[in-house]
């Protein structure tokens, strides 16, 4: 169950980076709305991470959490914000995902 909570925490991290990307370049009420969503997902992500680390080792949970967030942010950047998908960017994304899977397999 705590692995599911950890994955949810990582997805909340992806959500807050999405909100941050949407807030870029806008002003007024819309900016405050996206930043409010950013703050909400940020807090929820941290709370879920703390809950997951009650039984999972911190040395595994934290890298998995950041790995999900980092990989998700790159994927969101490529598919939603139209960032470039170069060979090296995809190569290092793949190594990041492989590292997260390796940490999960060893714990």
Secondary structure, 3 states (H helix, E strand, C coil): CHHHHHHHHHHHHHHHHHHHHHHCCCCHHHHHHHHHHHHHHHHHHHHHHHHHCCCCCHHHHHHHHHHHHHHHHHHHHHHCCCCCCCHHHHHHHHHHHHHHHHHHHHC
